[in-house]
Amino acid sequence: MQLDAGAGGPVRRSLVARIADQDWLFAVALALAVGVLVWFGRSIKDFFAPSAASVLVPAFPGQTQADALIECGRLRLRCVVVASQSSDRYPKDVVMSQAPEGGSRAREGRQISLVVSTGVVIFPMPDLRFESARNAALDLNRLRLQLEPTTVVANDDIPANHVVAQQPPPLTSVRQGTKVTLSLSKGPPGGVKVPDFAGLSIDDAREAAQRARISLGQIVWTPFGASGPARGQVVRQNPAAGTEIDPFAQVSLQVSAGPTEYGYLVRQVHVSATVPTRDDAANVRLQVRDQTGTWNVYDGFAQGGAKFDFNLTVVGSAELETYINNELLNQTALGAEPHSGGSPAPEGR
């Protein structure tokens, strides 16, 4: 028993020594791990949360852009205007929103993103009637108006997919973002047959065309000599009588200038007109009156100060009449009556 006890003593001391050595290493490793965790946690905190030296971000909405930039400079923050939007709440050049929000903390040099108001832009609603759906959509997009789903209505007087009515009406005060509803024409049911205009007077031909819902295009006054038809009588037409055409296609007529006419004056005239300066838009109608009849060069709404330039072809005595809201503004002579009988007018035939 004593021999066994003596032999076991050194073995137990060696085991205790090894355990003591392992406890020391474990303590060192544990302390090192705790230190790493503390350092890592502080780094994460400093990354996501500003340090104690950070500044309190002011609330800029309601301040002018200039004042906000001055305040940012004083606090050593970097304010940047990232967008401009129209607003009926904030006046022009006033901050609408920011990121990060006011009341948060940020380190010096941090970017503060600002959205600034452009104010309320109010303007008269354009007249889109008779325009194609495509052109109307382009106009609305250019003015930053919002097109609502369109409706289709029966209408025999306006081509298919052209605007019949609109809401808001023309000249109504609107602002960017206003919703606009358009009613488009379904168009007439089908083609129409061209009447026989030959032999009719030009006045009777116009009435017949109106009854048949035919649009007359070019009317050519032609001298046929002493044996020619009476003045104003339709001699030829294109397309021919009985032809089925689109309801909005035009029919051209050749009309006799009269037995005594040896020639007539055809003039190429450049016309310029300016709408008088006014606060609102007005209905402007530029009307030409010549040997072929009366026709409109322009009929629609225009802003005060708008300018018009046209190259016109007029026959014989002609004048241009300018109407503002259906009131005659002025008359301008475009040419003189061609000579009747004898030799032709000296300006040409």
MORA-V991254 format. One record per residue. N is the residue number from 1. OMEGA is omega in whole degrees, 0 to 359 (none if undefined). NEAR is the number of other C-alpha atoms within 8 Angstrom. Layout:
# MORA-V991254
{{N;OMEGA;NEAR} {N;OMEGA;NEAR}}
This chain:
# MORA-V991254
{{1;180;4} {2;179;5} {3;180;6} {4;180;7} {5;180;8} {6;181;7} {7;183;8} {8;183;8} {9;181;8} {10;180;7} {11;180;8} {12;179;8} {13;179;8} {14;180;8} {15;178;8} {16;180;8} {17;180;8} {18;179;8} {19;179;8} {20;178;8} {21;181;8} {22;178;8} {23;180;8} {24;179;8} {25;180;8} {26;179;8} {27;179;8} {28;180;8} {29;180;8} {30;179;8} {31;179;8} {32;180;8} {33;178;8} {34;179;8} {35;179;8} {36;179;8} {37;179;8} {38;180;8} {39;181;8} {40;179;8} {41;179;8} {42;178;8} {43;178;8} {44;180;8} {45;180;8} {46;181;9} {47;184;7} {48;181;6} {49;181;6} {50;178;11} {51;182;7} {52;181;4} {53;181;6} {54;181;10} {55;178;9} {56;182;9} {57;179;11} {58;173;6} {59;186;8} {60;181;11} {61;183;9} {62;176;8} {63;174;9} {64;179;9} {65;181;10} {66;180;6} {67;179;8} {68;180;12} {69;178;9} {70;179;8} {71;178;8} {72;179;11} {73;179;9} {74;181;7} {75;181;8} {76;172;8} {77;182;13} {78;181;10} {79;181;11} {80;175;8} {81;184;9} {82;181;7} {83;174;7} {84;183;9} {85;175;9} {86;182;10} {87;174;10} {88;178;7} {89;182;4} {90;177;11} {91;180;11} {92;177;9} {93;175;10} {94;183;14} {95;180;17} {96;182;12} {97;182;9} {98;174;14} {99;358;7} {100;185;8} {101;176;8} {102;182;10} {103;176;8} {104;180;8} {105;181;9} {106;177;10} {107;177;11} {108;181;9} {109;181;7} {110;178;8} {111;173;8} {112;183;11} {113;183;11} {114;171;14} {115;188;13} {116;181;15} {117;171;15} {118;181;12} {119;180;12} {120;177;11} {121;182;7} {122;182;8} {123;181;7} {124;178;11} {125;180;11} {126;178;7} {127;183;9} {128;183;9} {129;180;9} {130;176;8} {131;174;9} {132;180;9} {133;181;10} {134;181;6} {135;178;8} {136;179;11} {137;178;9} {138;179;8} {139;180;8} {140;179;11} {141;180;9} {142;181;7} {143;180;7} {144;172;8} {145;187;13} {146;180;10} {147;176;10} {148;176;8} {149;184;6} {150;174;8} {151;180;7} {152;181;8} {153;178;8} {154;178;8} {155;182;10} {156;186;9} {157;183;6} {158;181;12} {159;179;11} {160;179;9} {161;172;10} {162;188;13} {163;176;17} {164;182;12} {165;181;9} {166;176;13} {167;8;7} {168;179;8} {169;177;9} {170;177;10} {171;172;9} {172;179;8} {173;180;8} {174;178;9} {175;179;10} {176;181;11} {177;179;7} {178;180;8} {179;183;8} {180;178;11} {181;181;11} {182;171;14} {183;183;12} {184;180;15} {185;173;15} {186;180;12} {187;179;12} {188;187;12} {189;183;5} {190;182;6} {191;178;8} {192;179;11} {193;181;9} {194;177;13} {195;176;9} {196;182;7} {197;184;11} {198;179;9} {199;179;7} {200;170;10} {201;183;9} {202;178;10} {203;178;7} {204;179;8} {205;179;11} {206;178;9} {207;179;8} {208;178;10} {209;179;12} {210;178;9} {211;182;7} {212;182;9} {213;178;8} {214;177;14} {215;176;11} {216;179;11} {217;183;8} {218;175;7} {219;185;10} {220;177;9} {221;188;10} {222;174;10} {223;180;13} {224;178;13} {225;185;10} {226;182;8} {227;182;6} {228;180;10} {229;178;10} {230;181;9} {231;177;9} {232;180;11} {233;179;13} {234;181;16} {235;181;11} {236;178;9} {237;178;13} {238;2;7} {239;183;8} {240;179;8} {241;179;10} {242;178;8} {243;177;8} {244;184;8} {245;174;9} {246;183;8} {247;183;11} {248;172;7} {249;184;8} {250;177;8} {251;178;12} {252;182;12} {253;170;14} {254;189;12} {255;179;15} {256;177;16} {257;178;12} {258;183;14} {259;184;14} {260;182;8} {261;176;14} {262;181;13} {263;178;11} {264;183;15} {265;172;12} {266;185;9} {267;168;10} {268;188;8} {269;173;9} {270;185;8} {271;175;9} {272;179;8} {273;180;7} {274;178;8} {275;179;11} {276;180;6} {277;180;6} {278;185;8} {279;183;5} {280;179;7} {281;181;11} {282;174;10} {283;183;11} {284;177;15} {285;176;13} {286;188;12} {287;178;13} {288;177;12} {289;179;12} {290;184;12} {291;182;9} {292;181;9} {293;182;6} {294;181;8} {295;183;7} {296;173;9} {297;180;8} {298;176;8} {299;183;9} {300;181;8} {301;179;10} {302;179;10} {303;176;10} {304;182;12} {305;179;9} {306;181;8} {307;179;8} {308;176;8} {309;181;8} {310;167;7} {311;186;8} {312;170;9} {313;182;8} {314;182;13} {315;176;12} {316;179;14} {317;185;11} {318;175;15} {319;179;12} {320;179;12} {321;180;13} {322;180;12} {323;173;13} {324;184;11} {325;176;7} {326;174;8} {327;182;6} {328;180;9} {329;178;8} {330;176;7} {331;180;9} {332;179;7} {333;181;8} {334;181;10} {335;182;10} {336;179;8} {337;177;8} {338;181;11} {339;175;11} {340;179;8} {341;179;8} {342;182;6} {343;180;6} {344;181;13} {345;184;11} {346;183;4} {347;180;5} {348;182;7} {349;none;8}}
